[in-house]
Amino acid sequence: MFLKPLNRIRKTLGFRLTAWYSGLFTLSTLALFGTAYMLLSSSLQRRDREAIQLKLKEYAAEYQLGGREAIARKIAFETTQMGKARFFVRVAGPDNQTLFFTSAKQWKDFDVVQLEKISVSATTQWVYLPAKDEDEDDILEIAVFHLPDGALLQVGTSTEGREDLLEEFGGAFAGVMIPVVVIGLAGGSFLAFRALRPLRGLITSLQSIVATGNLTARVPVADTGDELDELGLLFNGLLAKIGLLITGMQNSLDNVAHDLRTPMTRLRGIAEIALQAEERADLLREALGTCVEESERILAMVNTLMDISEAETGTMHLDVHPVNVLALLENVVELYRYVAEDKGIAVSVSARLELAISADRNRMQQVLANLLDNALKYTPRGGSVEVAASALGPQVIITVTDTGIGIPAEELAKIWDRLYRGDKSRSQRGLGLGLSLVKAIVQAHQGQVEVSNEIGQGAQFILHLPV
């Protein structure tokens, strides 16, 4: 039971961040100490060796002037001046037998006789004599010089002072490591707390949404511009998008329920009349035909609503290819050529031959067909409809302009709503989904659509599509 809370804490991201930070902080401090220790050790060794070699040259010069006696006099003089012999000095014959060495007290821990057993060649520059006591780490570091008469001159000093200094350095660092670890843990905890604060806000918002179902909750954003701040902004945008989609879905369901009531009632009425009628094949055939028409109308409404939802949610599959704009406009106009001629409406196309966009050809034909169909519906006999395209910077502008009745100002903001039909359009057959589908498909192509009009003079729908 006691270990369960510890296991939960150990599995948290905050604990891992704290452990990683403090571990890296401690390891970097150890690496820094190790580097400093090696540099200090190397520097001390180089200093000692330079001093030994300098003293070796002095004793070699004295030997050249007066032999072993001159070296002994110089050592005695230095001992008198300094109070102790700083350097160990040994003179050996060609057979490496000791002829003279300083027998000061500080060298009593070293067995000088062992130097006679160490082979010294003409190329040997340094020899090392460990202390008699194996528990001691002191080493006598000795430089070797071959004198002209075949004798050996060896000058050295103990590494005890160097080792003591390095030991003090290590002890000081060991005393510093405890506060370093504490600072690492405290710093890691503080940074983890600060770094995870946006995530805690995100978790709190999610818990609130799950508990209450309120999609208006938002994650607090610190406006720092970092990745967690960007995550909070994206999450807030996602909530806003979800709220918008749910609202749109609710509105669509309300509109569908309202608009399906009429065709379903009509279907029921036709079926009841057919059942009550006498067995007449022509009446039954007519009733079945009407039922098929109403079923197709309902199916078209459902399919169009599905297309709009897919386009708005970004799940509509678009087969994007380069599309020649002039050919696209001419194909759509050709489909409505007979309808226009039957109503006595002149339809014209205007676009440059080389103008092209990257789009789904079938979907863009669907967009233009809806706009052209609306233009022909609300343009009186003798009017005209113009479909044109032009380039404007990185965009292609496609316009569908008619000379129809126009759109009332109070309805302009509503014409893009699903299943919305203005008062003047009630007399025309339709689902009220055409413009909603147009807007959804254009936005799925990263474009925009807008409308301008003048009552009694006509309307103009403008598509902005990226090249």
N, C-alpha and C positions, 0 to 999 in steps of 0.2 A: 504493500500500500504506500509506503514512504517513497519507493523508487518511482512510482508512476508520475508524480509531478515533475521529478527530475528528468525522466525520459521525455516528457512532453516539452520541457524547456530545451532539452538537448536537440530536439528535432526542429525547433523554430529557426527561421531564417535569421532573426536577430542574434541568437546565440552563435550560429555559424559565422556570421559576419564579425562578431566580437572576437571569436576564437581565431579566425583568419587574420584579422587586423593585428591583434596582440601577438600572435605567433610570428607574423612577418616582421613586426616591429622588434620583437626580441631577437629573431634570427639576424636581422640587419644590424642590430647592436652588437651581437656576438661576432658577426663577420667584420664589423668595424674594429672591434677589440683585437680580433685575430690578426688583422692587417697591421694595426698599430703595434702589436706585440712583435710581429716578425720584423717590421721596419726598425723598431727600437733595438731588438736583439742584433740585427745585422749591423746597425750603426755602432753599437757598443763594441761588437767584435772587430769591426773595421778600425775603430779608434784604438783599441788595444793592440792590434797587429801593427798599426802604423807606429805606435810608441815603441813596441818591441823592436821593430826593424830599425828605427832611428837609433835606439840604444845599442843595437847589434853593430851598427856601423861605427859608433863611437868606441866601443870596446875593441873592435877589429883594428881601428887606428892606433889605439893604445898598445895593443899586442905587437903591432909592427914596430913601435918605438922602443918598447922595453920588455916585451914578453909577458909572462904570467905575472911577474912582480908589478908591472905597470898597471895591469888590470886590477890586481889586489889593492894597490894604493888608491886607485880611482873609486873602487867599491867602498873602501874604508872611509874615504873622504865624503862620499855621498851618504853613507850611513851616519856619519857624524853630523852632516848638515840636516838630514831629514829625520834622524832618529831611528830609522829602520831601512833595511835593504828592500827597495821596491821591486827589483828585478832579480830573478834567479839567473846565475851565470855559471856555466860549466865549460871547462877546457879539457878536451880529451885528445889522446894521441891518435895516430893513424889507425891503430887497431881498436879504437873506441874505448880504450881504458881511461878511466877518469884520472886526470892530472891535477885538476883544481875545480872546486865549486864552492859557492857561497853556502855556508852552513848556518844561515840565520834561522831563528825559531819558527818563522812563518812557513818554512819549507819542511819542517819535521814531519808533516803528515804525508809526505811523498817519499817513496822508496827510490832514492836517486840511483841506487845500484841497478835498478831495472833498466836505466837508460843505456847501460853497457850491453844489454841483451837486445836492444832495438836496432835492427839493421838500418844503417844510414848509407845511402848511395850518393854518387856525385850529384844526382838530380834532386835529392831530398831537401825540401825547404822547411817543412814543419813536422814536428813529432808531438805526441800528446801522452802525458803521463798521468793516469788516474790516481786518486788518493788511496792510501793504504786501506782505510776503512771503506768497505763496499757501500755502507749506508750514506757516505758523503758523496755529494755530486760534484765536488771540486775537481777540476782538471788543470794540470800544469801545461799551458800552451807555449811551446818552445819553438823558436826560429833557429835554423841551422845554417852556419856559414863555414865553408871550407877554406882554411887558411893556406897561404902559399907553401908553408913547410909541411903540409899534409895533415896538420892537426885540425880538430873540430872546435869551433866556438859556438856554444848554444846559449841563447838568451831567451828567457820566457817570464811569464807571470801567471798567477792563479786566476781562474775565472770566477773565484768566489765573490768578488765585488760585483761583477756583472750579473751573476745569478741572484745575488741578494736584491739588486735593483729590480730585476725582472720579477722576482717573487713579490716584492712590495707593489709593483705595478699590477700584478695579477690579483693580489689581495685587495687593493683599492677598487679594482673593477668588480670583484665579487661583492664588495659592499655596495657598489652602485647598482648591481643587477636587480636587487629586490625592489627599490623604487622604480627602476625601469620597467619591470614586469607589472607593477601596480599602475604606473602611468599608461602602459600599453592596454591593460584591461579597461581602465577608466576611459581612455580615449576611444577604444573600440566600442564600448557600450554607448558613449555619447554619439559617435558617428553613426552607429547602427540605428540608434533612436531617431536621429535627424533624417537619415536616409530612408527609413521605413515609415516616416510619418505620413507621406502621401498614400502609401499602401494601406495604412490603418484607416485613413479617411475613405479610401475606396471600399474597404471591407465594411466599414460602418454604413456607408450608403447602400451597399448591396444587402446587408442585413435588414436595413430599413425597408428597402423595396420588397424583399422577400416576405417580410412580416406584414407590411401594410398594403402592398400592391400599388403604392403611390409612385408613379414614374416621374413626378416632378422633382424628386430628390436629386441633388447634384453633389459631385465630389468637390470639396474645397481645393482651389488651385492657388499656389503661392506665387505664381507669375515669375518663376526663376528662369524659365526657358530650358530646364534640363529634361532628361528623358522621362523621369517620373512625372514632371509637370505636363509633358506632352501626352503621357498615358492618361492623366486625369482629364485633359481636354478632349482626347479621343473618346474616353468613356462617357463624358458628358454629351458629346456629339452623338454617340451611339444611343444614349437614353433619349435624346431629343428625336432622333430618327425613329426609334421604336415607338415613342409616343405618337409621332406623326402618323406612322403606318397604322397603329392601332386605331387612332381616331379616324383615319381614312377608311379603314376596314369597317368600323362601326357605322360610319355614314353610308358607305356603300351597301352594307347589309340592310340598313334602313331603307335606302332608295330602291334596292332590289326587291325587298319585301313589298314596298308600295307599288312598284311598277309591274311586278309579276302578278299582283292581285288581279289586274284587269285582264291580261291574256288567259290566266288560269280560270277566271270566272267565265270568260267567253267560251273557253274550251268545254267547261262543264255544261254551260247552257246549250251549246251546239249538240253535245252528246245526249243531253236529256231530251232535246227536241227530236233528235234522230230516233231515240228509243220510243218516244210516244207516237211518232208518225207511223202511218200505214206502210206496209212493205212496198215501198217504191224505190227502185234502184237509183233513179236520178237524184232523189232527195238524199239517200244514204251516201251516194258518191259525192255529192256536193258537201255534205257534212264532213266526210272524211278528208276532202280536199282542204276545207277550212281548218280542220284540226292539224293537218300537215303544215299549213302556212303559219299557224300560231306556234306550233312546235319549233319550226325553223326560226321564227322570230325570237322565241325564248332561248334557243340554242345559240343564236348569234349574239344575244345579249350576254350570255354567260361566257362565251368564248372571248368576246371583246373585253369584258371585265377581267378575265384571266390575263389577256395580253397586257392590259394597262397595269395590273398588279406586278407582272413580271418585269415590265419596263421600269416601273417606279422603284422596285426593290433591287434592280440590277441583275436579275436572274434571266432576263430575256437573251436568248442566243442570237447574236448578230453575226451574219456571214459578211464580214467587211471586205470589200474589194474596191479598187478604183472604178468610179462610175462617171461616165460622160453626162454632164448635166443636161445639155441640149437634147440628147437622145432620150434621157429619162423624161423630160417634160413632154416631148413629142409623143412618146408612147402613152402617157397618161391622158393627154388631150385626145389622142386618137380613140381611146376607149369611150369617151363621152362625146365624140363628134356627132353621132346621130341624135343623142339627147339634145344637144345644143341646136342642131338644125331643126329638130322638131319644135323647139320652143322659139325659134327665130332669134337666137342669141349668137353673136359673133365671138369666136374664141381665137385668140392670137398667142403666139409663142415668140419670146425674144430672149436670146442667149448667145454668147460667143461659142464657136465650135470647139475651141480647145479647153473650155472650162470643165474642171473635174473635181470630184470630192471622193473621200474614202467613206463608204457607207454600205449598208445592206440594201441592195437594189429593191428587193421585194418590200421591205418595210418602208422605204422612202416612197415607193409607188403607192403604198397604202396611205401614207400621210398626204401626198398630193391629191390622191383620188378623193379623200374625205374633204379636203379644202375645195377642190373643183366641184364636187357634188353639191356642197353647201352654196357655193357661188351661183351655180345654175339654178338651184332651188329658189333662191331669194332674189334673183334678177328677173325683172319683167320682160315680156316679149319686146324685141327690138333693142335690148340692152347689149352690153359687151362684157367679156371677161378676158383679162390679160394675165398670162403666166410668163414671168420674166425672171432672169437670173443675171447676176453681175458679181464681180470680185471686189472685195473691200479689205485690203490688207491680208491677214491670214484667214479670212473668212469668205465664204460664198453666201450671197444674199439672194434668196428665192422669194419672190412676191407673187401672191394671187390676188388680183384686184378686180372687183366687180362694180357694176353700176346699179346695184340692187337697192333694197329698202334701208340698209344699214342696221346698226345694232343700238338700241336705246342705251344711254349712258349708264343707267342704273343696273344694266345687265352685263356690262363689259367685264366686271370682276367675277361674274358667276359662270360665264360661258365655258370655262375650263373645268367646272365641277362635273363629276360623274352624274349621268342621268338628268342633268339640268336641261330644261327646255323652256325657252322664253315664251311669252304670250303669243308673239307673232309666228312662232314655229309650231304651235300646237296643231295647226291645220295641216302641217307637212308630216308625211310619214317618216318615222325615224326613232332611234333608241335614246338619243341624247347622250351618246358616248363618243361620237366622232371626234370632237375637239379634245376631249380628255385623252383619247388614244393618240391624237396628233402631238399633243404636248409631251406625253410620256415617251413616245418613240424619239422625238427630237432631242429630249434631254438625255435619253440613253445613248445618243450619238454625240454627247457633250456639246449640244447646241442649245439655242433658245428660240422661242417663238413669241411673237407679240402681234397685236392688232391695233389698227387705227381706222376710224370711220367717221362718216358724217351722215346724219339721218337724212334719208331721201336721196343721198348721192352715192351711197355704196360703201363697201368695207374693203380693207386691204389687210391680208395676213402676211406677215413677214417672218421668214425663217432665217436664222443665223447659224450656219453650219461651218465647222472648221475644215480647212482645205485638207 
